[in-house]
Amino acid sequence: MIDIQIIDKPTSEKVVREIAKNQFGDMVKFVVDVKKEIIAIGGDLHADEEALLIEQGSSQEDLWGINYYIDKTGKDQVEFDSMINIRPSQGNRSRDVENSEIREKIIAIVKKLIRR
């Protein structure tokens, strides 16, 4: 069973490390809701986290998948790479997050909610 958590208030990076240890080692998949400023964490796939957020009232257009690398710093810590990001209807035609404003908002939300 997948144990996906919704992070909506500042959380210690220790929580993220525990999830990573049980999944991908040094990386955790996040889906960030840029409107609600929350993060889903703990799914095997970004699509699992996306589905939970949609069930809880998020709009798909506000959800973006990233990979968060615990032991990296700066711009290397967040990788904008997810199948859920492919959205031609929103002008995003790749797995990347092509809009720089959305990228900046995602990084700001991650910094706000994941405390080192």
DSSP file (Angstrom, degrees, kcal/mol; ACC not computed):
  #  RESIDUE AA STRUCTURE BP1 BP2  ACC     N-H-->O    O-->H-N    N-H-->O    O-->H-N    TCO  KAPPA ALPHA  PHI   PSI    X-CA   Y-CA   Z-CA
    1    1 A M              0   0    0      0, 0.0     2,-0.4     0, 0.0     0, 0.0   0.000 360.0 360.0 360.0 137.7    0.0    0.0    0.0
    2    2 A I        -     0   0    0      1,-0.0     2,-0.9     2,-0.0    41,-0.1  -0.696 360.0-155.1 -86.1 129.2    1.3    3.5   -0.9
    3    3 A D        -     0   0    0     -2,-0.4     2,-0.4    39,-0.4    -1,-0.0  -0.785  18.3-178.8-106.9  88.5    1.5    5.9    2.0
    4    4 A I        -     0   0    0     -2,-0.9     2,-0.4    44,-0.1    38,-0.2  -0.735   8.2-159.4 -90.9 133.3    1.2    9.3    0.5
    5    5 A Q  E     -A   41   0A   0     36,-3.2    36,-2.6    -2,-0.4     2,-0.6  -0.861  11.3-139.5-111.4 147.2    1.4   12.3    2.8
    6    6 A I  E     -A   40   0A   0     -2,-0.4     2,-0.7    34,-0.2    34,-0.2  -0.929  14.6-156.2-103.6 122.7    0.2   15.8    2.2
    7    7 A I  E     +A   39   0A   0     32,-3.6    32,-2.1    -2,-0.6   106,-0.1  -0.885  30.2 152.1-101.8 116.4    2.5   18.5    3.5
    8    8 A D        +     0   0    0     -2,-0.7    -1,-0.1    30,-0.2    32,-0.0   0.324  63.2  42.1-126.4   3.8    0.7   21.7    4.1
    9    9 A K  S    S-     0   0    0    104,-0.1    -1,-0.1     0, 0.0   104,-0.0  -0.969 106.7 -65.7-143.9 159.0    2.9   23.2    6.9
   10   10 A P        -     0   0    0      0, 0.0     2,-0.3     0, 0.0   104,-0.2  -0.160  58.0-172.2 -51.0 132.8    6.7   23.4    7.4
   11   11 A T  E     -e  114   0B   0    102,-3.4   104,-3.2    -4,-0.1     2,-0.1  -0.956  26.0-104.8-131.9 143.7    8.1   19.9    7.8
   12   12 A S  E >>  -e  115   0B   0     -2,-0.3     3,-1.3   102,-0.2     4,-0.8  -0.384  23.5-126.9 -67.1 143.6   11.5   18.7    8.8
   13   13 A E  H 3> S+     0   0    0    102,-2.4     4,-2.6     1,-0.3     5,-0.2   0.693 105.6  77.0 -63.2 -17.3   13.7   17.2    6.0
   14   14 A K  H 3> S+     0   0    0    101,-0.2     4,-2.1     1,-0.2    -1,-0.3   0.879  90.9  53.3 -59.6 -37.4   14.0   14.2    8.4
   15   15 A V  H <> S+     0   0    0     -3,-1.3     4,-1.8     2,-0.2    -1,-0.2   0.918 109.6  47.7 -61.9 -43.9   10.5   13.2    7.3
   16   16 A V  H  X S+     0   0    0     -4,-0.8     4,-2.7     1,-0.2    -2,-0.2   0.896 109.0  54.1 -65.1 -41.1   11.5   13.4    3.7
   17   17 A R  H  X S+     0   0    0     -4,-2.6     4,-2.7     1,-0.2    -1,-0.2   0.897 106.7  51.6 -60.0 -41.8   14.7   11.3    4.4
   18   18 A E  H  X S+     0   0    0     -4,-2.1     4,-1.3     2,-0.2    -1,-0.2   0.916 111.6  46.3 -62.6 -43.4   12.6    8.5    6.0
   19   19 A I  H  < S+     0   0    0     -4,-1.8     4,-0.4     1,-0.2     3,-0.3   0.923 113.3  49.7 -64.4 -43.8   10.3    8.3    3.0
   20   20 A A  H ><>S+     0   0    0     -4,-2.7     5,-3.0     1,-0.2     3,-1.6   0.906 105.2  57.4 -61.3 -42.4   13.3    8.4    0.6
   21   21 A K  H 3<5S+     0   0    0     -4,-2.7    -1,-0.2     1,-0.3    -2,-0.2   0.851 109.5  45.6 -57.9 -35.4   15.0    5.6    2.6
   22   22 A N  T 3<5S+     0   0    0     -4,-1.3    -1,-0.3    -3,-0.3    -2,-0.2   0.462 129.1  19.7 -88.1  -1.8   12.0    3.4    2.0
   23   23 A Q  T < 5S-     0   0    0     -3,-1.6    -3,-0.2    -4,-0.4    -2,-0.1   0.502 132.0  -3.7-127.6 -86.6   11.7    4.2   -1.7
   24   24 A F  T   5S-     0   0    0      3,-0.7     2,-1.5     1,-0.1    -3,-0.2   0.329  78.4-130.5-106.8   5.6   14.4    5.7   -3.9
   25   25 A G  S   <S+     0   0    0     -5,-3.0    -1,-0.1     1,-0.2    -2,-0.1  -0.608  92.5  16.6  86.4 -85.0   17.3    6.3   -1.5
   26   26 A D  S    S+     0   0    0     -2,-1.5    44,-1.8    -6,-0.1    45,-0.5   0.344 120.9  63.0-106.3   5.5   18.4    9.8   -2.1
   27   27 A M  E     -B   69   0A   0     42,-0.2    -3,-0.7    -7,-0.2     2,-0.4  -0.970  54.3-168.1-136.7 146.5   15.3   11.1   -4.0
   28   28 A V  E     -B   68   0A   0     40,-2.1    40,-3.0    -2,-0.3     2,-0.4  -0.993  23.6-126.1-131.7 140.0   11.6   11.6   -3.4
   29   29 A K  E     -B   67   0A   0     -2,-0.4    13,-0.9    14,-0.4    14,-0.4  -0.727  30.8-173.5 -84.9 132.6    8.9   12.3   -5.8
   30   30 A F  E     -BC  66  41A   0     36,-2.6    36,-2.5    -2,-0.4     2,-0.5  -0.932  18.9-158.5-120.6 147.1    6.8   15.4   -5.0
   31   31 A V  E     -BC  65  40A   0      9,-1.9     9,-2.7    -2,-0.4     2,-0.5  -0.993  19.9-157.4-119.7 123.1    3.7   16.7   -6.6
   32   32 A V  E     -BC  64  39A   0     32,-2.8    32,-2.0    -2,-0.5     2,-0.8  -0.855  11.8-150.5-105.2 128.6    3.3   20.4   -5.8
   33   33 A D  E  >> -BC  63  38A   0      5,-2.8     4,-1.7    -2,-0.5     5,-1.0  -0.874  11.2-167.0 -93.6 107.7    0.0   22.3   -6.0
   34   34 A V  T  45S+     0   0    0     28,-2.6    -1,-0.1    -2,-0.8    29,-0.1   0.666  83.5  48.0 -75.2 -15.6    1.1   25.8   -6.9
   35   35 A K  T  45S+     0   0    0     27,-0.3    -1,-0.2    24,-0.1    28,-0.0   0.903 121.2  32.2 -87.0 -49.1   -2.3   27.3   -6.0
   36   36 A K  T  45S-     0   0    0      2,-0.1    -2,-0.2    26,-0.1     3,-0.1   0.622 101.5-132.6 -82.1 -13.1   -2.9   25.7   -2.6
   37   37 A E  T  <5 +     0   0    0     -4,-1.7     2,-0.3     1,-0.2    -3,-0.2   0.944  60.6 128.0  57.1  53.4    0.9   25.7   -1.9
   38   38 A I  E   < - C   0  33A   0     -5,-1.0    -5,-2.8     2,-0.0     2,-0.4  -0.884  47.5-142.0-130.8 164.1    0.9   22.1   -0.7
   39   39 A I  E     -AC   7  32A   0    -32,-2.1   -32,-3.6    -2,-0.3     2,-0.4  -0.991   2.2-150.5-130.1 135.1    3.1   19.0   -1.6
   40   40 A A  E     +AC   6  31A   0     -9,-2.7    -9,-1.9    -2,-0.4     2,-0.3  -0.894  27.2 176.4 -98.9 136.7    2.1   15.4   -1.9
   41   41 A I  E     +AC   5  30A   0    -36,-2.6   -36,-3.2    -2,-0.4   -11,-0.2  -0.986  43.4  48.2-141.6 146.0    5.0   13.0   -1.1
   42   42 A G        +     0   0    0    -13,-0.9   -39,-0.4     1,-0.3     2,-0.2   0.380  66.7 130.6 110.0  -3.3    5.5    9.3   -0.8
   43   43 A G        -     0   0    0    -14,-0.4   -14,-0.4     1,-0.1    -1,-0.3  -0.496  59.0-134.9 -80.4 152.4    4.0    7.9   -4.0
   44   44 A D  S    S+     0   0    0     -2,-0.2     2,-0.3     1,-0.1    -1,-0.1   0.819  96.2  29.7 -70.1 -30.4    5.8    5.4   -6.2
   45   45 A L  S >> S-     0   0    0      1,-0.1     4,-1.3   -16,-0.1     3,-0.7  -0.942  78.6-126.4-127.3 148.7    4.7    7.5   -9.2
   46   46 A H  H 3> S+     0   0    0     -2,-0.3     4,-2.9     1,-0.2     5,-0.2   0.872 112.5  63.4 -57.0 -35.2    3.9   11.2   -9.5
   47   47 A A  H 3> S+     0   0    0      1,-0.2     4,-2.3     2,-0.2    -1,-0.2   0.831  97.9  54.5 -61.6 -32.8    0.6   10.1  -10.9
   48   48 A D  H <> S+     0   0    0     -3,-0.7     4,-1.8     2,-0.2    -1,-0.2   0.926 112.1  42.9 -65.0 -44.6   -0.3    8.5   -7.6
   49   49 A E  H  X S+     0   0    0     -4,-1.3     4,-2.3     2,-0.2    -2,-0.2   0.902 112.9  53.1 -67.7 -41.6    0.3   11.7   -5.7
   50   50 A E  H  X S+     0   0    0     -4,-2.9     4,-2.4     1,-0.2    -2,-0.2   0.918 107.5  51.8 -58.7 -45.3   -1.5   13.7   -8.4
   51   51 A A  H  X S+     0   0    0     -4,-2.3     4,-2.4     1,-0.2    -1,-0.2   0.899 109.4  49.6 -61.2 -42.2   -4.6   11.5   -8.1
   52   52 A L  H  X S+     0   0    0     -4,-1.8     4,-1.5     2,-0.2    -1,-0.2   0.930 111.1  48.8 -63.3 -45.1   -4.7   11.9   -4.3
   53   53 A L  H  <>S+     0   0    0     -4,-2.3     5,-2.7     1,-0.2    -2,-0.2   0.899 111.2  49.8 -63.2 -39.6   -4.5   15.7   -4.6
   54   54 A I  H ><5S+     0   0    0     -4,-2.4     3,-1.8     1,-0.2    -1,-0.2   0.913 107.7  54.2 -64.5 -41.8   -7.2   15.8   -7.2
   55   55 A E  H 3<5S+     0   0    0     -4,-2.4    -1,-0.2     1,-0.3    -2,-0.2   0.830 107.7  52.3 -57.6 -31.8   -9.4   13.6   -5.0
   56   56 A Q  T 3<5S-     0   0    0     -4,-1.5    -1,-0.3    -5,-0.2    -2,-0.2   0.229 132.9 -87.4 -94.4  14.1   -8.9   16.2   -2.3
   57   57 A G  T < 5S+     0   0    0     -3,-1.8    -3,-0.2     1,-0.3    -2,-0.1   0.455  79.3 138.5 103.4   0.8  -10.0   19.1   -4.5
   58   58 A S      < -     0   0    0     -5,-2.7     2,-0.4    -6,-0.2    -1,-0.3  -0.443  51.2-123.0 -74.7 154.3   -6.8   20.2   -6.3
   59   59 A S    >   -     0   0    0      1,-0.1     3,-2.1    -2,-0.1     4,-0.3  -0.828  13.0-131.7 -96.4 136.4   -7.1   21.1  -10.0
   60   60 A Q  G >  S+     0   0    0     -2,-0.4     3,-1.9     1,-0.3    -1,-0.1   0.855 105.2  64.1 -56.0 -36.5   -4.8   19.2  -12.4
   61   61 A E  G 3  S+     0   0    0      1,-0.3    -1,-0.3   -28,-0.0    26,-0.0   0.693 102.5  50.5 -63.0 -17.0   -3.6   22.5  -14.0
   62   62 A D  G <  S+     0   0    0     -3,-2.1   -28,-2.6   -29,-0.0     2,-0.4   0.439  93.0  93.8 -97.0  -1.9   -2.1   23.5  -10.7
   63   63 A L  E <   +B   33   0A   0     -3,-1.9     2,-0.4    -4,-0.3   -30,-0.2  -0.798  47.7 176.6-103.9 131.4   -0.2   20.3  -10.1
   64   64 A W  E     -B   32   0A   0    -32,-2.0   -32,-2.8    -2,-0.4     2,-0.4  -0.996  21.4-135.1-135.0 135.6    3.4   19.8  -11.1
   65   65 A G  E     +B   31   0A   0     -2,-0.4     2,-0.3   -34,-0.2   -34,-0.2  -0.731  29.3 165.3 -94.1 135.9    5.7   16.8  -10.6
   66   66 A I  E     -B   30   0A   0    -36,-2.5   -36,-2.6    -2,-0.4     2,-0.5  -0.924  33.1-127.5-138.0 164.2    9.3   17.1   -9.4
   67   67 A N  E     -BD  29  79A   0     12,-2.5    12,-2.8    -2,-0.3     2,-0.6  -0.975  22.1-153.5-112.3 131.4   12.1   14.9   -8.0
   68   68 A Y  E     -BD  28  78A   0    -40,-3.0   -40,-2.1    -2,-0.5     2,-0.7  -0.926   1.7-155.6-111.0 118.5   13.6   16.2   -4.8
   69   69 A Y  E >   -B   27   0A   0      8,-3.1     3,-1.0    -2,-0.6   -42,-0.2  -0.844   1.5-160.3 -98.8 113.5   17.2   15.1   -4.1
   70   70 A I  T 3  S+     0   0    0    -44,-1.8    -1,-0.2    -2,-0.7   -43,-0.1   0.861  86.2  44.9 -63.2 -41.4   17.9   15.2   -0.4
   71   71 A D  T 3  S+     0   0    0    -45,-0.5    -1,-0.2     2,-0.1     2,-0.2   0.408  99.4  83.1 -91.4   3.6   21.7   15.3   -0.5
   72   72 A K    <   -     0   0    0     -3,-1.0     2,-0.3   -46,-0.2     5,-0.0  -0.628  63.8-150.8-100.2 165.3   22.0   17.9   -3.2
   73   73 A T    >   +     0   0    0     -2,-0.2     3,-1.4     5,-0.0     4,-0.2  -0.846  49.4   2.4-130.8 167.7   21.8   21.7   -2.7
   74   74 A G  G >  S-     0   0    0     -2,-0.3     3,-1.6     1,-0.3     4,-0.4  -0.210 125.4 -12.8  60.3-143.3   20.7   24.7   -4.7
   75   75 A K  G 3  S+     0   0    0      1,-0.3     3,-0.4     2,-0.2    -1,-0.3   0.663 131.7  65.6 -69.5 -15.0   19.3   24.3   -8.1
   76   76 A D  G <  S+     0   0    0     -3,-1.4    -1,-0.3     1,-0.2    -2,-0.2   0.636  86.9  71.8 -78.3 -13.9   20.5   20.6   -8.2
   77   77 A Q  S <  S+     0   0    0     -3,-1.6    -8,-3.1    -4,-0.2     2,-0.5   0.829  95.7  51.5 -73.3 -31.4   18.1   19.7   -5.4
   78   78 A V  E     -D   68   0A   0     -4,-0.4     2,-0.5    -3,-0.4   -10,-0.2  -0.929  65.6-168.8-112.9 125.6   14.9   20.0   -7.5
   79   79 A E  E     -D   67   0A   0    -12,-2.8   -12,-2.5    -2,-0.5     2,-1.5  -0.959  15.2-147.3-113.3 120.9   14.6   18.2  -10.8
   80   80 A F        +     0   0    0     -2,-0.5     2,-0.3   -14,-0.2    17,-0.2  -0.660  52.8 126.2 -87.6  85.4   11.6   19.2  -13.0
   81   81 A D        +     0   0    0     -2,-1.5     2,-0.3   -16,-0.2    15,-0.2  -0.848  21.3 126.6-150.2 105.3   10.9   15.9  -14.6
   82   82 A S    >   -     0   0    0     13,-1.8     3,-1.3    -2,-0.3     4,-0.3  -0.972  56.1-129.9-159.4 144.5    7.6   14.1  -14.6
   83   83 A M  G >  S+     0   0    0     -2,-0.3     3,-1.6     1,-0.2    -1,-0.1   0.825 107.7  65.4 -61.6 -31.5    5.2   12.5  -17.0
   84   84 A I  G 3  S+     0   0    0      1,-0.3    -1,-0.2    11,-0.1   -21,-0.1   0.672  89.9  67.4 -68.5 -13.2    2.4   14.5  -15.4
   85   85 A N  G <  S+     0   0    0     -3,-1.3     2,-1.0    10,-0.2     9,-0.3   0.620  70.8 103.8 -81.0 -12.3    4.0   17.7  -16.6
   86   86 A I    <   +     0   0    0     -3,-1.6     7,-0.2    -4,-0.3     9,-0.1  -0.605  41.4 147.0 -74.7 106.3    3.3   16.9  -20.2
   87   87 A R  B > > +F   92   0C   0      5,-3.2     5,-2.2    -2,-1.0     3,-1.9  -0.655  23.9 176.9-144.0  80.8    0.3   19.3  -20.9
   88   88 A P  G > 5S+     0   0    0      0, 0.0     3,-1.7     0, 0.0     5,-0.1   0.833  83.0  64.6 -55.2 -32.6    0.1   20.7  -24.4
   89   89 A S  G 3 5S+     0   0    0      1,-0.3     4,-0.1     3,-0.1    -2,-0.0   0.742 107.7  41.8 -65.2 -21.2   -3.2   22.4  -23.5
   90   90 A Q  G < 5S-     0   0    0     -3,-1.9    -1,-0.3     2,-0.2     3,-0.1   0.237 123.8-103.7-105.6  10.4   -1.2   24.5  -21.0
   91   91 A G  T < 5S+     0   0    0     -3,-1.7     2,-0.7    -4,-0.2    -2,-0.1   0.597  86.1 123.3  80.1  10.5    1.7   25.1  -23.3
   92   92 A N  B   < +F   87   0C   0     -5,-2.2    -5,-3.2     1,-0.1    -2,-0.2  -0.882  28.1 168.4-108.1 103.3    3.9   22.5  -21.6
   93   93 A R        +     0   0    0     -2,-0.7     2,-0.2    -7,-0.2    -7,-0.1   0.289  55.1  52.7-101.6   9.6    5.0   19.9  -24.1
   94   94 A S  S    S-     0   0    0      2,-0.3    -7,-0.2    -9,-0.3     4,-0.1  -0.789  90.7-100.5-134.6 178.4    7.7   18.1  -22.2
   95   95 A R  S    S+     0   0    0     -2,-0.2   -13,-1.8    -9,-0.1   -10,-0.2   0.645 100.5  84.4 -73.2 -15.3    8.3   16.4  -18.9
   96   96 A D  S    S-     0   0    0    -15,-0.2     2,-0.8   -11,-0.1    -2,-0.3  -0.265  91.4-112.7 -76.8 167.7   10.0   19.6  -17.7
   97   97 A V        -     0   0    0    -17,-0.2     6,-0.1     1,-0.1   -17,-0.1  -0.925  36.1-175.8-101.6 105.5    8.3   22.6  -16.3
   98   98 A E        +     0   0    0     -2,-0.8     2,-0.6    -4,-0.1    -1,-0.1   0.747  54.7  87.3 -80.4 -25.6    8.9   25.0  -19.1
   99   99 A N     >  -     0   0    0      1,-0.2     4,-2.2     2,-0.0     5,-0.1  -0.662  64.8-154.6 -80.9 118.5    7.3   28.2  -17.5
  100  100 A S  H  > S+     0   0    0     -2,-0.6     4,-2.4     1,-0.2     5,-0.2   0.827  92.5  55.8 -65.5 -32.2   10.0   29.9  -15.4
  101  101 A E  H  > S+     0   0    0      2,-0.2     4,-2.1     1,-0.2    -1,-0.2   0.912 109.3  46.3 -66.0 -41.1    7.4   31.6  -13.1
  102  102 A I  H  > S+     0   0    0      2,-0.2     4,-2.7     1,-0.2    -2,-0.2   0.913 111.3  52.7 -66.6 -42.0    5.9   28.2  -12.3
  103  103 A R  H  X S+     0   0    0     -4,-2.2     4,-2.4     1,-0.2    -2,-0.2   0.931 110.4  47.7 -57.2 -46.6    9.4   26.8  -11.7
  104  104 A E  H  X S+     0   0    0     -4,-2.4     4,-2.3     1,-0.2    -1,-0.2   0.890 111.3  50.5 -63.1 -39.6   10.1   29.6   -9.3
  105  105 A K  H  X S+     0   0    0     -4,-2.1     4,-2.4     2,-0.2    -1,-0.2   0.915 109.5  51.1 -65.5 -42.5    6.8   29.2   -7.4
  106  106 A I  H  X S+     0   0    0     -4,-2.7     4,-2.5     1,-0.2    -2,-0.2   0.942 111.1  47.8 -58.9 -48.3    7.5   25.4   -7.1
  107  107 A I  H  X S+     0   0    0     -4,-2.4     4,-2.7     1,-0.2    -1,-0.2   0.907 110.9  51.6 -60.5 -42.8   11.0   26.1   -5.6
  108  108 A A  H  X S+     0   0    0     -4,-2.3     4,-2.1     2,-0.2    -1,-0.2   0.901 110.7  48.1 -61.9 -41.5    9.5   28.7   -3.2
  109  109 A I  H  X S+     0   0    0     -4,-2.4     4,-2.3     2,-0.2     5,-0.2   0.924 111.9  49.3 -65.9 -44.3    6.9   26.3   -2.0
  110  110 A V  H  X S+     0   0    0     -4,-2.5     4,-2.7     1,-0.2    -2,-0.2   0.930 112.4  47.8 -60.4 -45.7    9.4   23.5   -1.5
  111  111 A K  H  < S+     0   0    0     -4,-2.7    -1,-0.2     1,-0.2    -2,-0.2   0.872 113.3  49.0 -63.0 -36.5   11.7   25.9    0.5
  112  112 A K  H  < S+     0   0    0     -4,-2.1    -1,-0.2    -5,-0.2    -2,-0.2   0.877 120.9  33.5 -69.6 -38.6    8.8   27.0    2.6
  113  113 A L  H  < S+     0   0    0     -4,-2.3  -102,-3.4  -103,-0.2     2,-0.7   0.738 110.3  61.5 -96.2 -24.6    7.5   23.6    3.5
  114  114 A I  E  < S-e   11   0B   0     -4,-2.7     2,-0.5    -5,-0.2  -102,-0.2  -0.898  70.4-161.8-109.4 109.1   10.7   21.4    3.7
  115  115 A R  E      e   12   0B   0   -104,-3.2  -102,-2.4    -2,-0.7  -101,-0.2  -0.771 360.0 360.0 -95.5 127.7   13.1   22.7    6.4
  116  116 A R              0   0    0     -2,-0.5    -1,-0.1  -104,-0.2  -104,-0.1   0.449 360.0 360.0 -80.6 360.0   16.7   21.6    6.3
